[in-house]
Amino acid sequence: MESFAANLREMTRTPLHESHVEELKAIGDLVRFDQGEIIAEIGDPMDVFYYILEGRVEVIDPDTREAYLPASLGPTQFLGEIAFLNRGAFTLPLRAREETVAIAVPREKMLDAMARIPEMSDIVISVFAARRRRQIEENDSSLKLIGVDQDRNVRRIAEFAARNKIPFQLIDLGSEDAEEIRQSCRLSGRKPAVVFGSNRVVDEPTPAKVAHLLGLAQNFECNETVDVLIVGGGPAGVSAAVYAGAEGLSAVLVEDLAVGGQAGTSSRIENYMGFPTGISGADLVWRGEIQAMKFGTRFLRPRRATSLEHRSDGIFCVTLDNNKEICARAVVVATGVQYRRLPLDRLADFEGAGVYYAATDMEARYCRGADVVVVGGGNSAGQAAMYLSRTARHVHVLVRGGSLAASMSDYLLSRLEADQSITIHYKSQIRALEGGAALASVIIDRDGMDWHLDCPAAFVMVGAAPNTAWLSKSCELDPRGFVLTGNDARKTSPFATTCPGLFAVGDVRAGSVKRVASAVGEGSVVISQVWDHLQG
């Protein structure tokens, strides 16, 4: 299956061409670092591109200050990783191993050069992405999560980081590593914690606080009016972000949790053209995010749009959940849908502690060797069942109806039926959830008969409720809350809503085809209509 980036250890290094280096010299400055001088500390913004001419630079351990990796970077190599594209923060310190001379190019100038010189951009981005992959696979980061299995807040940080391809370390509560951190950070007692760097404890941790430390929580004030604001980071929104940046529009994408949307919860997509061996939804959309950032689109997360105002001068102002505003000349609504919450007692108690709405590596670790339940009859539920079957003892798929023929792709249904570790239960649904602080068992109504199953994890992937409450009365919705567009909105444009300058794409749009490929197509096409609106 395809990954989100190449394997750094297997890549053939391609140095920048001489003409690329000359371009860097023209737009940058020559800088010198003494031996032992710190070039970047944890949390510093990654806002300068460094190309090494002489000397060597090494990554150092944030605690011991010794060399962290066996290899260092030397002449014709450059510093940084993918966070450079959105001015993220360094998560590991860098130091000059010997006297070093480098070309320093400010981030904005470098992004402009990459847009003008695609061959240079290809090399830089391939290396940046591969370095991020290595960090994730080898847990190289100063973001440390202690006790993820015991604390829901820490687990929420892990979900946010994993789905956004942010490297982090998982540390078991009570381990030697946890004890060392407890002493260095002066933590009282053995309890879960989130630590950034060598001793910075994140009090009452939330994804927003961690995003701020990592440089992801950018702020946009109302006096900055962008060309287009894209609300929602699923396939449709990210596709729109790519094309908006490529067309030279100033664009901002707002996402409330993780780029990928509902597609980001799919562990394997095999019917998307160009990926014959399959790719996860998160990896697919992350590639799109990198493309969009290369063209200058800015991403803001985790932030949720709470209301929309259409001013008399035609400008849209969206209020976010931190009470900040972003104003834009056009808005693309790509908020997609969310799985419906089952009408069960204690559901809220177990959400994040046994009840999940995604099946990724993080959720899979909570159900190793145990029976798990997947509720739903669509492709997402089928993909989740196949993925979980690798680690769970047995996967029980609960389907309310008597068949999956109309809701699931034939290739996927055939695999479920052939897998010995998966059982499909038709005319079945969860009737009750049981447990203390975490889910321990479920009671299933199986064709009218109660069945008690010991089960630490239930994955709910049923129904599709549109995320449109924030739109208020800015545009017309259908009875189920989906946005009316095109003919239904009395417009010639298929993505135009009843409000001029407000467009809708992807699953949130009434009448849309609920497929990744369709969402990507709609996101790309809508930007031409945004352009026409801005020119008008």
N, C-alpha and C positions, 0 to 999 in steps of 0.2 A: 504494500500500500504506500502511496505517496506521502511524504512528510511535508512540513511547512518550509523546510530549508534543506540545503545540502549538508552532508556530514563533513565537518571541517577537517577531520583527520584523513579523509579520503579524497579531498579536493586537490587538484593540481593548481598550484599557485600561479596566478596570472598577474604580473606586475603592471602598474599603470604605464601607459605608453609615454615616451619622451614628450610628446606634445601635450599630454595631460599634465605632466609635471610642470611644463612651462606655463600652462594655464594657471596652475596653483600658485606659482611664483608671481604671476601677474596680479592675482586678486588677493594674495595673502602677504604675510610678513614673516621674515626670518626670526626665529626665536631660539634661545639657547638655555639649556638646563644644566646646572652643575650636577656632578655625581651625587646621588642620594637625595636630590631635590624632588619634592612631591609635585607631581604634575596635576593630579586630580585626587580629591578626597571623596569618600562616600557622601552622597547627597549633593555634590556639586553638579550644576547644570551642564549637560553635554552640548555646549553651544559653540565649540571650536573644533574644526577638523585639523588634526595634526598628521603631517606626512614626514616621516623620518628621513633625513639626509645623511646624518652621521650619528654614531652612538647606539645605545640600546635602551629600551624601556621595558620594565617588568611590572606584573601585577603582584601586589603584596597582600599578605594576610592582614585583615583589619585589626586583629588582636595581637599577634606576635610581631607584626611589621616585618616579617621575613618574606622571602620570595614565595609566592603562593603556587605558581606553576613552574614546571621544569623548563619551559621554553620562554624566551623573551622576544620582543619585536625589535628589528634592526632596520638598516637602510633599505629603502624602497617599500617598506611596509607602513601602515597607518594605524592610528589608534581609534578606539571606539567600537560601538555595536549599534544595533538597530534603533536604540533609544535616541540616537543622534537626530533621526528624522523628525521627531516631535519634541526635541529639546528635553528629553527625559533626563534622569539623574544617573550618575555613576553609582553602581552598586558594589564595586570593588575599587580599592585605591590603586593608583599608578605612580611609579617612581622611576626616575632616571637611574639606570643601573651603572652608567658611566656618563661622562660628559656627552651631551646630546644636542644636535642641531636639527631643527625641524621647520617646516613651513606651517604656519598657523593661519587657517582660513576661517573667518567668521561663518557661522552656520548658514545664514541667509544667502551669502555669496556662494557658498558651496552648493546649496540646493539649486540656485540659479544655474550654476555651471553644470550640474548633473542633468538638469532639464535640457540644456543646450547640447550636451555631449553624451549621448546615450551609451556609447561604448564605455566611457569612464563610469557612468552610473551603474551599468551592469556589473562591473567588477566590484565597486564599492558596496553595493547593496547585497550582492551574493556573499561577500565576506562578512558583512554586518549580520545578515540573517543566519549564516552558519555559526557565527560566534554566539548568537543568542541560543541557537539549538544546543550548542555544546554546554552552555551555562545551565540550561534547563535539564539536560540529560545527566549532567554531573553535579547538579545541585550547588553550583557555584554562585553564591549570592550572599549579601549581608542581611537579607530579610530572613529572619529565623522565626518559625512558628512552633511553639512548644505546647504539646498536649492537644493536638488537633482532634484526637479521638474523644477527648473529655469535655471540650468546650465548644458550644455552638458558635460563639463569636469568632474564635480562632478558625473554626471550620469554614465560616463565611469568608474570611480573608483568604483561606486556601483556595476556595472555589473561585473567588475574584481573580487571584493571581494565576491560577492554572488556566482559566478560560481566556485570560488576556496574554498568555504566553510570557508571564513574568517569572523569572527564576526565583526560587526560594528554597529554604532548607526546612525539612520536617524533623523535629526533634522530639523523641518520646519523653513523656513526663517521667521523672525519676531516673533517667539515664545519666551517665557521667557528664555528657555534654550539657544536659539541662542543669545539672548541679553547678558546673563551672559558670554558666551564664547567670544562674541565680546569685552566685557569690559576687561576680563582677558587676552585676547590675543592682546589687543589694536588694534583691526581691525577698519579701518575707514569706516563708513557707513554700511548699512545693505546690505550685499552681500554674495553670496554663498562662501563656504570655506571648506577646508579639514583640520582637526586638529587632531594631534596625541598626546596623553598624555594630560596634563593639559593646555599647552599653546604653543605647537609647531605647527605653521601654515605651511602647505605644499604649498610653492609658485608654481604657475603654475602647479597644480597637474597632474600627469600622473600615470598610473598603475606601471610603472617602479620605480618611486620615492617611491610609497607606498610599493611596494615589497621590496625595499631596507630597509625601516624602519622596516618591519616585518621579515627581515632576509631571505627572499626568493630569493633575487637577488645575488646568489653566483657567484663568479668569478672563472674561470678556465683558467690558463695561458697555453701557448703553451708548456712549459717545462713539463707539466703533460699530458702524453699520456695514455688515458684510453683504456680498451679492446674494448668497443663498445659504440658508440654514437647513441642514438635513437632520431630522429628528428620528433616530432609530439606526442601529448599527448592524442590522441583518444583511443578507445578500443584496437586497434592493438598495438599502441605504448606502452600503459601502460601494456598490457599483456606481451609484449617483455621485459619490465622493470622488471616485477615480475620474469620471468624465468631467465633473465640474472643475477639478484641478487641471486636467489636461486642456480644457478650453480656456484656461486663464482666469477663471472666476475665483474670487475670494470666497472660500467655503469653510464652514465649520460643521462638524458632525457631533451630535450629542447622543450619548448612549448611557442608559441607567445602570448597566452592570458590566457586560462584556461584549465586545465586537463579535458578531457571529449570530446573535439573535437565537431564534429557535433552531435554526440550522446548526448553530454551534453546539447543540446538545446531541447531534447525530454523530455517532462514533465512526460510521463508514457510509459514504455515498458512492455508489457504483454506477449510477445512471447519468452522471454529469459528463458531457462530452469532453474528451481530452484527458480523462483519467481512467484508463481501462482497468487499472489495478485498484481503483478506489482511492478516496481521500476522505478524511474526517471533515465534517462541516466547519469545525473551528479552524483547521489548517487551511481550508479553501478560502474562507473569508479573511483570515489573517494575511494571506498573500495579497488579497485585494487592498487591505488596509495599508500595507507597505507601498503598493503602487500609488495609492491616493496621497500618502504623506510625501512621497517623492515629488509629486506635482504641487505640493504646498497646502493641501487640505489639512486643516487642524482637527484633532479629535479631542473631545472633552468627555471624561468619564471618571467616576460614576456619577452622572447627573441626570435627573429625571425632569422632563418638561411638565409643569403643573398647570399652566394656563397660556392662552394665546390672545393677544390683542392686535387688532388690525386698525391702525391709526388712520386718521382722515387724510394724511399725506401719502397713504399707500404703503407705508412701512409696517412690517410685522415685528412685534416685540414678544418674545417668549420668555416667561418667567420660569426659573428653575427651582429645584427643591431647596437651594440655599438662598433663595430670594434675590438672586442676581438675575439680570436681564441680558438677553442677546437679541439684537435687532438686525433685521435682514430685509432686503428688497423682495425676496421670494423665499418660500418655505416648501420643502419637500417632506411630506409625512410618510415615514417608512417604519412606523412603530410596530408593525406586524401584529401577531396575536400571541396570547399566552394560554397555556393549558388551564382548563377549568379546574377549580378546587372542588373536590368531592364533598358532598353534604354529610360529613361524618363528625361525630363528637370527638373532641380532642385533636382534630386535624392540626390546628395551629400549634399545639404542644409538640407535635412530632415533626413538623416541617423543619428540615435541616438536621433532624435527629432520628431519621428513619424513614421519613417521607421525602422523596426527591422528585424534581421535575427535569432532571438531566441525568444522563448516564455516561460520565467521563471517568478518567483515571481516578479522580478524587472520590467519587461515589463508589466506584468498584471496590476500593480498598476496605470499605465498611461492611462488605458482605462476602468476604472470602470464605469458601467452604460452607456456606449456609444456603438455605432455600430463600429465594427472593421472588417478589411478585412484580410483574409489569402490567399495568392497566392501560388498555388501549388497543385499537385495531388498525392503526395507520402505519405507514412506513417507519416513522420515528420509533414507534413501539417495537416494531420488528427488528430494527437495527439495534435498539437497546438490548433486546433479548439475546441477540446473537453475540453482542459484545460482552454482556454480563455472564454468558455461559462459559466464558474462558476461566473465570475465577469462582463463580458461585457453584454450589453443589448441584442445585437444580433451579431452573427458571420456570415460573408458572405465569403464562400469559392469560390474562382475564379479558374476555370479549363478551360484551352484553348481547350481541346478536348471535345468529346461528351460522354465520359464514364470514370469511374475510375476503372473499373474491372481489367485492366491489371497492374495498378500502385499502388493500395492500398489493404492491407489485407482485406479479406471479413468481418471479425469481426468488424474492425474499420469502414468500409463503412456502415455497418448496423447500427452502433451506430450514425453515423453522420445523416443518413437519418431519424432515429427515434427521434432525439433531436429537440424539438420545437424551441430552441433558435439558431439553426444552419440552414442555407440555402446553398445548393450547387448550384452555377450558372455555368452551362456548356457553352462552347463556349464564355467565358468571360475573359477579361483582363483589367488591369488598363491602361488608355490612358493618364492621366495627374494627377499631384499632385498639390494641391493648399494650400496656407497658408502663414503666415508671418514668424516669427522666428521658428514656429513649424507647423507640418502638421495639417490642419483644415478640408480638404475634398479631395475627389478623384473623378475623372471622369472615369467611367467604360464603356468600349465598351462591351455591352451585346448583343451578337448575332446581331451585326451590328447597334445597337441603343445605343446612349449615355445616361448614367444614372449618375446623380450627387448625391453623397452620403456624408453627413457630417460624418467625420471619423477622429478621432485623432491618429489612429494607423493602419499601414498596415504591415503585417508580410510576408516577401518574403521568400519562401522556394521552389524555383524552379531551376531546372538545377543542374549540378554538374561540376564545373571547378576544375581540379586538381591543387594542390599547388606544382608545380615543376619548377617554373622559376629559383629558386636558384641553381638547379642542373647543369645549363649551358649545357655543352656538355659532362658531365661525364658519361652518359649512354644514351642508345637509348630510345626514347619516341615514342608513336604512334601518328597519326595525330592530335589527340585531346589533347595531352600532358600527357597522362597516361604513367607510366613506364612499359616498356616491361620486362617480366621475363620469366623464364622457357623455354619452347620450342620456344616461340616467340623471346627470346634472345639467342637462340642456347645453352641453358644450361639444364643440367639434373635436377638441383634443381628448384622447382617451384617458389622460391622467389629470386633466383639469377638474377642479372641484367647483362648487357653486360660488366660491370666493376667488376673484381674480388674483393671481400670483401665488395661490395655495394649491399645491399638487399632491397627489397621493399615489404611491406605488407599492407593489408587493402584496403580502397577505392582508394588509389593513384595508385594501381597496375592495369594494363590493364587486363581486363577479370575477375576481382574479383567480388564476389557476395556481393552486397551492403547491408549487414546485420551485426548487432552487433556481433552475435554469430560467424559468419564467420571471422570477423576481430579479435576477441579474439583468435580463433583457430590458425589463421595465425601468430599472434604475439607470441604465445607460441611455435609453431613448428619451426619458423625461428631461434630461439636461438641455436637449435642443429646444424643447418647449419653454424651459426656464429662460434660456438665452433670448428667445423671441419676446418673451414678456419683458425682460430687462431692456431690450432694445426699443420696445414700443413705448 
